[in-house]
Amino acid sequence: MEVSDFATIDLNCDYEKISPILQKRIVVFVNHFLSSTVSFLNTFAQSCESRLMEFEYKIQKIEASLLILESQLSSISVLNKVADNETKASEVELLELPEVSEEKNETVDNSNHVKAADDPRYQKFFKMLQFGVPLQAVKNKMAVEGFDPDLLDNPNANVRNDSVED
């Protein structure tokens, strides 16, 4: 851009002859800018907070529904019988082989190991899957309760059962 494009600006102008912008006018502009910016930020923060509260309410409703579903599942005695029959059938079909430890290349004592599907700590999670609860929801519930959610992908994996005595 060349200087000639600014025809209204005289480069040979004496700046002492130009009157300054009034301080009151600058203060008014700055105050207006600050008040409009603060107003916008307050509105934005309030909108974000209300949306977060809505999501928190929805999550609480889902958690309550999940707890109700869990209690209903645990109260059904027919499920226990069906789950026991299915685990017995799967035991007949599969042969149990001792696990080999990768680090020491020794066999692991299976006396205190059981299949994840047979472990009483994990049975309620497998029941939830049988009743159609989404897999990811059950995995999240397992993680919250401190269990390994990957066991749902491999129900025949051996897990340590501390309740079995030697």
Phi, psi and chi 1 to 4 in degrees:
 res  aa     phi    psi   chi1   chi2   chi3   chi4
   1 MET       -  134.5 -142.4 -177.6  -30.3      -
   2 GLU   -94.6  160.9  -64.8 -179.2   16.6      -
   3 VAL   -67.1  -27.9  178.4      -      -      -
   4 SER   -67.4  -14.9   63.2      -      -      -
   5 ASP   -69.5  -22.0  -69.9  -16.9      -      -
   6 PHE  -101.2   78.0  -64.7  110.4      -      -
   7 ALA   -70.5  -24.4      -      -      -      -
   8 THR   -81.5  -13.8   57.4      -      -      -
   9 ILE   -98.3  122.6  -61.4  175.3      -      -
  10 ASP   -97.8  118.3 -174.8   13.2      -      -
  11 LEU   -72.5  -21.7  -63.0  177.2      -      -
  12 ASN   -95.4   24.0  -61.7  -33.3      -      -
  13 CYS   -77.8  145.8  172.5      -      -      -
  14 ASP   -92.4  113.0 -173.5   12.7      -      -
  15 TYR   -71.3  -15.8  -67.1  111.4      -      -
  16 GLU   -75.1  -20.0  -67.8  180.0    4.8      -
  17 LYS   -86.7  -16.5  -67.4 -179.3 -178.3  177.1
  18 ILE   -82.4  132.6  -62.0  175.7      -      -
  19 SER   -77.5  140.1   61.3      -      -      -
  20 PRO   -73.9  160.8   26.2  -31.7      -      -
  21 ILE   -71.8  138.7  -61.4  175.8      -      -
  22 LEU   -65.2  138.3  -62.9  174.8      -      -
  23 GLN   -64.8  -35.1  -70.6  180.0   -8.5      -
  24 LYS   -62.1  -38.9  -70.5 -178.6 -179.2  178.5
  25 ARG   -68.0  -40.4 -166.0  167.8 -172.9 -170.9
  26 ILE   -63.4  -42.6  -68.3  174.4      -      -
  27 VAL   -62.6  -39.7  169.2      -      -      -
  28 VAL   -63.7  -44.0  169.4      -      -      -
  29 PHE   -62.6  -45.3  -74.2  138.2      -      -
  30 VAL   -64.9  -43.4  169.5      -      -      -
  31 ASN   -62.7  -41.0  -77.0  -19.2      -      -
  32 HIS   -63.4  -44.2  175.2   71.6      -      -
  33 PHE   -60.8  -47.4  171.9   75.4      -      -
  34 LEU   -62.9  -44.6  -70.3  175.5      -      -
  35 SER   -67.2  -39.4   64.4      -      -      -
  36 SER   -70.0  -36.2   62.9      -      -      -
  37 THR   -66.9  -44.8  -56.9      -      -      -
  38 VAL   -63.0  -41.3  167.6      -      -      -
  39 SER   -62.2  -44.5  174.7      -      -      -
  40 PHE   -62.2  -46.0  167.5   74.6      -      -
  41 LEU   -64.4  -38.0  -69.9  174.8      -      -
  42 ASN   -64.3  -43.0  -75.5  -22.0      -      -
  43 THR   -64.0  -42.8  -54.8      -      -      -
  44 PHE   -63.8  -45.3  179.7   72.6      -      -
  45 ALA   -63.6  -40.1      -      -      -      -
  46 GLN   -65.1  -40.7 -174.2  178.1   15.1      -
  47 SER   -63.0  -45.2  171.7      -      -      -
  48 CYS   -63.0  -42.5  -68.8      -      -      -
  49 GLU   -64.7  -40.9 -174.9  177.4   -0.2      -
  50 SER   -66.9  -37.0   66.1      -      -      -
  51 ARG   -67.2  -40.9  -70.9  178.7 -175.8 -179.3
  52 LEU   -63.2  -37.7  -74.3  173.0      -      -
  53 MET   -66.2  -38.3  -71.2  179.1   68.6      -
  54 GLU   -61.8  -44.9  -73.0  177.2   22.7      -
  55 PHE   -65.3  -39.2  -76.1  120.3      -      -
  56 GLU   -63.1  -40.2 -178.0 -179.7   -2.1      -
  57 TYR   -63.3  -42.9  176.0   71.5      -      -
  58 LYS   -64.1  -40.3  -71.4  177.9 -178.1  179.3
  59 ILE   -64.5  -40.4  -71.3  172.1      -      -
  60 GLN   -63.0  -39.3  -72.9  176.1   -9.3      -
  61 LYS   -63.8  -41.4  -79.0  179.8   64.0  175.5
  62 ILE   -65.8  -42.4  -69.3  170.6      -      -
  63 GLU   -62.6  -41.2  -73.3  177.4   -8.6      -
  64 ALA   -64.0  -42.1      -      -      -      -
  65 SER   -63.4  -39.1  -61.4      -      -      -
  66 LEU   -65.6  -40.6 -174.1   60.2      -      -
  67 LEU   -64.3  -40.4  -70.2  173.5      -      -
  68 ILE   -64.0  -43.2  -68.7  170.3      -      -
  69 LEU   -62.3  -42.3 -180.0   63.5      -      -
  70 GLU   -62.0  -42.9  -73.4  176.4   -1.3      -
  71 SER   -67.3  -36.9   65.9      -      -      -
  72 GLN   -66.2  -40.0  -71.1  175.4  -14.1      -
  73 LEU   -65.8  -39.7  -73.1  174.6      -      -
  74 SER   -72.1  -19.0   65.3      -      -      -
  75 SER   -87.0   -7.8   67.5      -      -      -
  76 ILE   -88.1  113.7  -60.5  174.3      -      -
  77 SER   -77.6  -26.0   61.2      -      -      -
  78 VAL   -63.3  -33.3  175.1      -      -      -
  79 LEU   -62.1  -39.6  -81.7  179.7      -      -
  80 ASN   -60.8  -41.5  -66.2  -27.0      -      -
  81 LYS   -67.8  -42.8  -66.4  176.2 -175.4  175.6
  82 VAL   -64.7  -43.3  170.3      -      -      -
  83 ALA   -64.6  -39.2      -      -      -      -
  84 ASP   -64.9  -42.4  -70.3  -18.2      -      -
  85 ASN   -63.5  -40.9  -70.0  -19.0      -      -
  86 GLU   -67.3  -39.8  -72.1  179.2    2.1      -
  87 THR   -69.0  -35.2   56.0      -      -      -
  88 LYS   -66.0  -40.6  -71.8  177.5 -175.9  175.5
  89 ALA   -65.3  -39.0      -      -      -      -
  90 SER   -71.4  -29.4   65.1      -      -      -
  91 GLU   -67.4  -35.4  -72.7  175.2    2.5      -
  92 VAL   -68.8  -38.5  170.7      -      -      -
  93 GLU   -73.8  -34.0  -66.3  174.2    2.4      -
  94 LEU  -107.2  140.7  -60.2  173.6      -      -
  95 LEU   -92.4  138.1  -63.4  174.4      -      -
  96 GLU   -89.7  125.5  -73.4 -170.4   26.3      -
  97 LEU  -112.9  145.4  -61.8  174.4      -      -
  98 PRO   -67.4  143.5   20.6  -29.0      -      -
  99 GLU   -77.1  150.8  -71.1 -174.2   10.7      -
 100 VAL  -109.7  126.6  175.4      -      -      -
 101 SER   -74.8  132.7  172.7      -      -      -
 102 GLU   -72.6  -33.0  -67.5  178.4    9.1      -
 103 GLU   -74.8  -47.4  -63.7  173.1   -0.6      -
 104 LYS  -104.7  -10.4  -62.2  178.8 -177.4  176.8
 105 ASN    58.0   39.6 -154.7   12.3      -      -
 106 GLU  -117.7  158.3  -60.9  173.1   -2.0      -
 107 THR   -78.3  147.1   58.4      -      -      -
 108 VAL   -97.1  140.1  176.4      -      -      -
 109 ASP   -69.8  119.4 -178.6   21.9      -      -
 110 ASN   -88.0    4.9  -80.9  -20.8      -      -
 111 SER   -65.3  -28.8   62.6      -      -      -
 112 ASN  -115.6   25.7   61.3  -11.2      -      -
 113 HIS  -117.6  139.8  -74.3   77.1      -      -
 114 VAL  -134.5  165.5  -65.8      -      -      -
 115 LYS   -69.0  148.9  -70.1 -177.0 -178.9  179.7
 116 ALA   -60.9  -36.2      -      -      -      -
 117 ALA   -67.9  -25.2      -      -      -      -
 118 ASP   -91.2  -15.6  -62.9  -22.4      -      -
 119 ASP   -71.5  127.5 -167.4  -32.7      -      -
 120 PRO   -61.9  -24.6    5.3   -9.2      -      -
 121 ARG   -68.8  -27.7  -62.9  174.5  -64.4  179.7
 122 TYR  -104.3   -7.6  -61.7  107.6      -      -
 123 GLN   -61.9  -37.1  -77.3 -177.7  -11.7      -
 124 LYS   -65.2  -30.1   72.2  176.3 -176.8  177.8
 125 PHE   -72.1  -37.9  -59.2  111.4      -      -
 126 PHE   -68.7  -32.9  -71.4  106.4      -      -
 127 LYS   -64.7  -40.5  -73.3  179.7 -170.3  176.1
 128 MET   -60.2  -39.6  -69.3  169.7   69.8      -
 129 LEU   -65.3  -39.0  -72.5  175.3      -      -
 130 GLN   -63.8  -30.2  -71.3  174.4   -9.9      -
 131 PHE   -88.3    5.6  -89.3   90.9      -      -
 132 GLY    93.5   11.3      -      -      -      -
 133 VAL   -68.8  134.1  178.2      -      -      -
 134 PRO   -56.9  142.5  -22.9   31.2      -      -
 135 LEU   -56.8  -44.6  177.0   65.4      -      -
 136 GLN   -65.2  -34.7 -167.8   57.9   44.1      -
 137 ALA   -65.7  -40.7      -      -      -      -
 138 VAL   -67.4  -40.5  178.6      -      -      -
 139 LYS   -62.3  -40.8  -76.6 -174.0  174.5 -174.6
 140 ASN   -63.3  -40.6  -70.5  -17.4      -      -
 141 LYS   -63.7  -41.4 -179.9   68.7  175.1  168.2
 142 MET   -62.4  -43.2  -74.2 -177.8   75.5      -
 143 ALA   -64.1  -38.7      -      -      -      -
 144 VAL   -64.0  -37.2  165.8      -      -      -
 145 GLU   -85.0    0.1  -68.8 -173.1   14.4      -
 146 GLY    89.8   19.5      -      -      -      -
 147 PHE  -104.7  162.3  -64.3  112.3      -      -
 148 ASP   -81.1  112.3 -179.1   17.3      -      -
 149 PRO   -70.3  -15.6   16.4  -21.6      -      -
 150 ASP   -70.3  -14.6  -66.7  -28.9      -      -
 151 LEU   -67.2  -21.3  -70.3  174.2      -      -
 152 LEU   -68.2  -29.4  -69.9  177.3      -      -
 153 ASP   -75.0  -24.9  -63.2  -31.6      -      -
 154 ASN  -133.8   80.1 -172.0    8.2      -      -
 155 PRO   -68.1  -15.3   20.7  -27.7      -      -
 156 ASN   -91.7    4.3  -67.0  -35.7      -      -
 157 ALA   -69.1  141.7      -      -      -      -
 158 ASN   -79.6  133.4  -73.4  -21.5      -      -
 159 VAL  -123.3  154.3  -66.4      -      -      -
 160 ARG   -75.8  126.7 -177.2  173.6  179.5   89.8
 161 ASN  -109.3  103.9 -171.6   -1.9      -      -
 162 ASP   -72.9  -15.4  -64.3  -29.9      -      -
 163 SER   -78.0  -18.3   62.5      -      -      -
 164 VAL   -78.5  128.0  175.7      -      -      -
 165 GLU   -99.4  146.1  -62.1 -175.5   11.5      -
 166 ASP   -77.2      -  -67.8  -25.9      -      -
